[in-house]
Amino acid sequence: MMYKNYKKTRPPYGFNFFDPMMTENFEKIVSKIQAIFKKEGYKGVIPSTIDFPETFDEYENYNTFQLRDSLGEDLYMRSDVTAQVIKGVTNLVDHDNLSRGEHKFYYIVPVFHDIRKSYPRYREVYQAGAESIGMSAEYAVPELIAIADNLLTQVFDLSYEMVVGDIRIFQYVQSFCEENISDIAESKDVPSLTEIFLARGFSHEISQDLSRLLLIAPNYEEWLVQSDALIANISDILLKKFLQDLVLLLDPLINMIQLLEKRGIPVRFDPLLFRKVDYYTGFVFEGYVENLSYAPLRGGVYDGLVEKYSKESLPASGFSIDISSLIIN
């Protein structure tokens, strides 16, 4: 499976140069992307290339390029378009330049990451993305994933694997474990998670079965069958309640998967899918393609982000797709 092999390495890259042929191809791709977004009612925006550090450094797990203006004010190169777009939109809403309804925007811009030369990722990446503001997640996420499906299949002519989760499930399990499990979840480290569950009071057999269920999840139907079997074998009231509450937390995610399947979009279920940026509040999803060591498409729900910049509290969801990697791949 593509998702299982996403850790494969590739030669390191830094800054790309698009020759005339690649530039022509890029322009054609951008035109197709714009057409898909516009068809769904999304309007184009262009965020600033530079911004104040607080727009980015609260959310990034690495540093972006730092600049300094003539007065000594620190500035950062654009590294998180979501934060910029949400900040810009909420500013317009607060000043009555936009109504307080539903707004849908797209962008196609380069983003910049200050990373090691040896790291197998680009430092400058052309990124296309969508932001849905004011629409609840249950409606916005299926629409966004359908658009992402069109981009990957119609524009790039790629087969892909869409993985979906819910950050609230990851946060609940991590809270129960009482330690950071992000590395364990990312590397699918069953033995390490088993040790944590052992320390929390589960038997070795149940700890191992639960770790496999969370990290190497089967389809959601089988997941529910296996989780019911685990619950039936637990006598401790608190441990049983943890698993019962965990199953209840999965309900919105399972409903979302079923809705996507009805729309003909196959997805893979990952209960511990998470984000390294901290503004996600609900559903998260990633799209994997062959020959890339990471997911070029990432998205999710960040309902608290509007409120950070505005007096308004509005739901928000979106995704971004790494155009550069898909062109060069």
C-alpha positions as CSV (number, residue, x, y, z in Angstrom):
1,M,0.0,0.0,0.0
2,M,1.2,3.5,-0.8
3,Y,0.4,4.7,2.7
4,K,2.5,2.0,4.4
5,N,5.5,2.8,2.2
6,Y,5.4,6.6,2.5
7,K,8.5,6.7,4.6
8,K,10.7,5.7,1.6
9,T,13.5,8.3,1.0
10,R,14.3,10.2,-2.1
11,P,17.2,12.3,-3.3
12,P,17.4,15.7,-1.5
13,Y,16.2,18.8,-3.2
14,G,16.4,22.5,-2.4
15,F,15.2,25.2,-4.7
16,N,13.7,24.3,-8.1
17,F,14.3,25.9,-11.4
18,F,11.5,25.4,-13.9
19,D,12.9,25.4,-17.5
20,P,10.7,26.7,-20.3
21,M,9.1,23.3,-20.9
22,M,8.4,22.8,-17.2
23,T,7.0,26.4,-16.9
24,E,4.6,25.8,-19.8
25,N,3.5,22.6,-18.2
26,F,3.1,24.3,-14.8
27,E,0.9,27.1,-16.4
28,K,-1.3,24.5,-18.0
29,I,-1.7,22.7,-14.7
30,V,-2.5,25.9,-12.8
31,S,-5.2,26.7,-15.4
32,K,-6.8,23.3,-14.8
33,I,-6.6,23.7,-11.1
34,Q,-8.2,27.2,-11.2
35,A,-11.0,25.8,-13.4
36,I,-11.9,23.1,-10.9
37,F,-11.9,25.5,-7.9
38,K,-14.0,28.1,-9.8
39,K,-16.5,25.5,-10.8
40,E,-17.1,24.7,-7.1
41,G,-17.5,28.4,-6.3
42,Y,-14.1,29.1,-4.9
43,K,-12.6,32.6,-5.4
44,G,-8.9,33.2,-5.9
45,V,-6.7,35.0,-3.3
46,I,-3.0,35.8,-3.1
47,P,-1.6,36.1,0.5
48,S,1.5,38.2,1.1
49,T,4.9,36.6,0.6
50,I,6.2,37.8,3.9
51,D,4.3,38.3,7.3
52,F,5.0,38.8,10.9
53,P,6.5,35.9,12.8
54,E,3.4,35.3,15.0
55,T,1.4,34.3,11.9
56,F,3.7,31.2,11.5
57,D,5.8,30.4,14.4
58,E,3.0,29.3,16.7
59,Y,2.1,26.5,14.3
60,E,5.3,25.4,12.6
61,N,7.6,22.6,14.0
62,Y,10.5,24.1,12.0
63,N,11.7,27.6,11.3
64,T,10.8,29.5,8.2
65,F,13.2,32.0,6.5
66,Q,13.7,35.1,8.6
67,L,14.0,38.6,7.3
68,R,14.5,42.0,8.8
69,D,13.2,45.4,7.5
70,S,15.1,48.7,7.7
71,L,13.7,49.4,11.2
72,G,14.8,46.0,12.5
73,E,11.4,44.5,12.5
74,D,11.5,40.7,12.2
75,L,9.6,39.2,9.2
76,Y,9.1,35.6,8.0
77,M,8.7,34.2,4.5
78,R,5.4,32.6,3.9
79,S,5.3,29.0,5.2
80,D,1.6,28.4,6.3
81,V,-0.9,29.8,3.8
82,T,-3.9,28.6,5.9
83,A,-3.0,30.9,8.7
84,Q,-2.4,33.8,6.3
85,V,-5.7,33.3,4.4
86,I,-7.8,32.9,7.6
87,K,-6.2,36.0,9.1
88,G,-6.9,38.1,6.0
89,V,-10.4,36.9,5.7
90,T,-11.3,37.5,9.3
91,N,-9.9,41.0,9.0
92,L,-12.2,41.7,6.1
93,V,-15.2,40.3,8.0
94,D,-14.5,42.3,11.1
95,H,-14.3,45.5,9.0
96,D,-17.5,44.6,7.1
97,N,-15.8,44.2,3.7
98,L,-17.2,40.7,3.7
99,S,-20.5,39.4,5.0
100,R,-20.5,36.9,7.9
101,G,-21.7,34.0,5.8
102,E,-19.9,31.2,4.0
103,H,-16.8,32.0,2.1
104,K,-14.7,29.7,-0.2
105,F,-11.2,30.7,-1.4
106,Y,-8.4,29.1,-3.3
107,Y,-4.7,30.1,-3.8
108,I,-1.8,28.9,-5.9
109,V,1.5,30.3,-4.4
110,P,5.0,29.2,-3.4
111,V,5.7,28.5,0.2
112,F,9.1,28.4,1.9
113,H,10.7,26.1,4.4
114,D,14.1,26.5,6.1
115,I,15.2,22.8,6.3
116,R,18.4,20.9,6.1
117,K,20.1,20.4,2.7
118,S,20.1,16.7,3.3
119,Y,16.4,16.4,4.1
120,P,14.5,14.9,1.2
121,R,12.0,17.8,0.8
122,Y,11.9,21.0,-1.3
123,R,12.7,24.4,0.3
124,E,10.4,26.2,-2.1
125,V,7.2,24.5,-3.0
126,Y,4.4,25.7,-5.3
127,Q,1.2,25.0,-3.4
128,A,-2.5,25.0,-4.3
129,G,-5.0,25.1,-1.6
130,A,-8.6,25.7,-0.6
131,E,-10.2,27.3,2.5
132,S,-13.9,26.9,3.4
133,I,-15.0,29.4,6.0
134,G,-18.4,29.5,7.7
135,M,-19.4,26.0,6.5
136,S,-19.6,23.2,9.1
137,A,-17.1,20.4,8.8
138,E,-19.8,17.7,8.0
139,Y,-20.5,19.6,4.7
140,A,-17.2,21.2,4.0
141,V,-14.9,18.2,4.4
142,P,-16.7,16.0,1.8
143,E,-16.7,18.8,-0.6
144,L,-13.0,19.5,-0.1
145,I,-12.0,15.8,-0.4
146,A,-14.1,15.6,-3.6
147,I,-12.2,18.6,-5.0
148,A,-8.9,17.0,-4.0
149,D,-9.9,13.8,-5.8
150,N,-10.6,15.8,-8.9
151,L,-7.2,17.5,-8.7
152,L,-5.2,14.3,-8.3
153,T,-7.1,12.3,-10.9
154,Q,-8.1,14.9,-13.5
155,V,-5.2,17.4,-13.4
156,F,-2.3,15.1,-12.4
157,D,-3.7,11.8,-13.7
158,L,-2.6,10.0,-10.6
159,S,-4.0,7.1,-8.6
160,Y,-3.8,7.9,-4.9
161,E,-4.8,6.7,-1.4
162,M,-6.8,9.0,0.8
163,V,-6.3,8.5,4.5
164,V,-8.8,10.1,7.0
165,G,-8.8,10.5,10.8
166,D,-10.0,12.8,13.5
167,I,-7.5,14.8,15.6
168,R,-9.9,14.5,18.6
169,I,-9.3,10.7,18.7
170,F,-5.5,11.1,18.7
171,Q,-5.8,13.8,21.5
172,Y,-8.0,11.5,23.6
173,V,-5.7,8.5,23.3
174,Q,-2.6,10.8,24.0
175,S,-4.4,12.2,27.1
176,F,-5.0,8.7,28.4
177,C,-1.4,7.7,27.8
178,E,-0.2,10.8,29.7
179,E,2.7,11.3,27.3
180,N,3.4,12.5,23.8
181,I,2.7,9.7,21.3
182,S,3.1,11.6,18.1
183,D,6.4,9.8,17.1
184,I,4.7,6.4,17.9
185,A,1.7,7.2,15.8
186,E,3.8,8.5,12.9
187,S,6.1,5.5,12.8
188,K,3.3,2.9,13.7
189,D,5.4,1.7,16.6
190,V,3.2,-1.1,18.1
191,P,5.7,-2.3,20.7
192,S,6.1,1.2,22.2
193,L,2.4,1.9,22.4
194,T,1.9,-1.6,23.9
195,E,4.3,-0.7,26.7
196,I,2.4,2.5,27.5
197,F,-0.9,0.6,27.7
198,L,0.7,-2.0,29.9
199,A,1.8,0.8,32.3
200,R,-1.8,2.2,32.3
201,G,-3.2,-1.1,33.5
202,F,-4.2,-3.2,30.5
203,S,-3.1,-6.8,30.3
204,H,-0.3,-7.6,27.8
205,E,-2.6,-9.3,25.3
206,I,-5.1,-6.4,25.4
207,S,-2.4,-3.8,25.2
208,Q,-0.9,-5.4,22.1
209,D,-4.3,-5.9,20.4
210,L,-5.4,-2.3,21.2
211,S,-2.1,-0.9,19.9
212,R,-2.4,-2.9,16.6
213,L,-6.1,-1.7,16.3
214,L,-5.1,1.9,16.7
215,L,-1.9,1.9,14.7
216,I,-2.5,-0.7,12.0
217,A,-6.3,-0.2,11.7
218,P,-8.4,-2.5,9.6
219,N,-11.5,-1.1,7.8
220,Y,-14.0,0.6,10.2
221,E,-16.4,-2.3,10.2
222,E,-13.7,-4.8,11.4
223,W,-12.4,-2.1,13.8
224,L,-15.8,-2.0,15.6
225,V,-16.0,-5.8,15.8
226,Q,-12.5,-6.1,17.3
227,S,-13.0,-3.2,19.7
228,D,-16.3,-4.7,21.0
229,A,-14.4,-7.9,21.6
230,L,-11.7,-6.0,23.6
231,I,-14.3,-4.2,25.7
232,A,-16.0,-7.6,26.5
233,N,-12.7,-8.9,27.9
234,I,-12.0,-6.0,30.2
235,S,-13.2,-6.1,33.8
236,D,-11.7,-2.8,35.1
237,I,-14.4,-0.1,35.0
238,L,-12.1,2.8,34.1
239,L,-10.3,0.9,31.4
240,K,-13.6,-0.3,29.9
241,K,-14.9,3.3,29.9
242,F,-11.8,4.5,28.1
243,L,-12.5,2.0,25.2
244,Q,-16.2,2.7,25.2
245,D,-15.6,6.5,25.0
246,L,-13.0,5.9,22.2
247,V,-15.6,4.0,20.2
248,L,-18.1,6.8,20.6
249,L,-15.5,9.3,19.5
250,L,-15.2,7.4,16.2
251,D,-18.9,7.9,15.3
252,P,-18.4,11.2,13.4
253,L,-15.4,9.8,11.5
254,I,-17.2,6.6,10.5
255,N,-20.2,8.7,9.3
256,M,-17.8,10.8,7.2
257,I,-16.2,7.7,5.7
258,Q,-19.6,6.3,4.8
259,L,-20.6,9.5,3.2
260,L,-17.4,9.6,1.1
261,E,-17.8,6.0,0.0
262,K,-21.4,6.8,-1.1
263,R,-19.9,9.5,-3.3
264,G,-17.5,7.0,-4.8
265,I,-14.3,8.2,-3.1
266,P,-12.5,5.3,-1.4
267,V,-10.7,6.3,1.8
268,R,-8.4,4.5,4.3
269,F,-9.3,4.7,8.0
270,D,-6.6,5.8,10.4
271,P,-7.8,6.5,14.0
272,L,-4.4,8.1,15.1
273,L,-3.9,10.3,12.2
274,F,-2.7,13.7,13.5
275,R,-1.0,17.0,12.7
276,K,2.2,18.5,13.9
277,V,0.6,22.0,13.7
278,D,-1.7,22.7,16.6
279,Y,-4.7,24.5,15.1
280,Y,-6.6,21.4,13.8
281,T,-9.7,20.6,15.8
282,G,-11.5,17.8,14.0
283,F,-11.3,15.7,10.8
284,V,-7.9,15.4,9.2
285,F,-7.0,13.8,5.8
286,E,-4.0,13.1,3.7
287,G,-3.5,12.0,0.1
288,Y,-0.6,9.6,-0.8
289,V,0.8,8.9,-4.2
290,E,3.5,6.5,-5.4
291,N,7.2,7.5,-5.4
292,L,6.8,10.3,-2.8
293,S,8.2,9.9,0.7
294,Y,5.4,12.1,2.2
295,A,1.8,13.0,1.6
296,P,1.6,15.8,-1.0
297,L,-2.0,16.5,0.0
298,R,-3.0,17.4,3.5
299,G,-6.1,19.0,5.0
300,G,-8.5,19.1,7.9
301,V,-10.7,21.2,10.2
302,Y,-9.5,24.2,12.2
303,D,-12.6,25.7,13.8
304,G,-10.7,27.7,16.4
305,L,-8.4,29.5,13.9
306,V,-11.0,32.2,12.9
307,E,-11.6,33.2,16.5
308,K,-7.8,33.6,17.0
309,Y,-7.8,36.6,14.6
310,S,-11.4,37.8,14.9
311,K,-14.2,38.6,17.2
312,E,-16.2,36.1,15.2
313,S,-16.3,32.3,15.8
314,L,-16.7,30.6,12.5
315,P,-16.0,27.0,11.4
316,A,-13.2,26.5,8.9
317,S,-11.7,23.7,6.9
318,G,-9.2,23.4,4.0
319,F,-6.4,21.5,2.3
320,S,-3.2,22.1,0.4
321,I,-1.5,20.2,-2.3
322,D,2.2,20.2,-3.2
323,I,2.2,21.0,-7.0
324,S,6.0,21.0,-7.4
325,S,6.5,17.5,-6.2
326,L,3.7,16.2,-8.4
327,I,5.1,17.9,-11.5
328,I,8.6,16.7,-10.9
329,N,7.6,13.2,-9.6
